[in-house]
Amino acid sequence: MGRLYYGESRIVVEFDDRTLAHLQIIIRDKLLHSSGFFLTWTDDTSVGSGHSSIWLERSIPLRFHFSSARPQQINREWLHQLMLSANKLEGMRLVAEPGITNNAPRPLSHVR
């Protein structure tokens, strides 16, 4: 499991490395263009029901930590779907990877 470290608030969200690699590309592209946006996901049942969102912008420190040293294979169709989602007013929602699963990826946990 990879980790997204968010800001100075000690929020850590665990994603599988594949999902995190795709998120990193979208977040980088959006922030390079100074576009802030929400990232929203459905919570895993281990942390309760519902969903969570974080606001992403250039002034908020982020760190991506991958559990594996090997680079992830990037699915361009998934990147396209995630970018379309990120450009919506309500922000990016994690959606299922095309051809892989019917369920959108969910973070394993949130740590404060």
Secondary structure, 3 states (H helix, E strand, C coil): CEEEEECCCCEEEEECHHHHHHHHHHHHHHHHCCCCEEEEEECCHHHCCCEEEEEECCCCCEEEECCCCCCCCCCHHHHHHHHHHHCCCCCEECCCCCCCCCCCCCCCCEEC
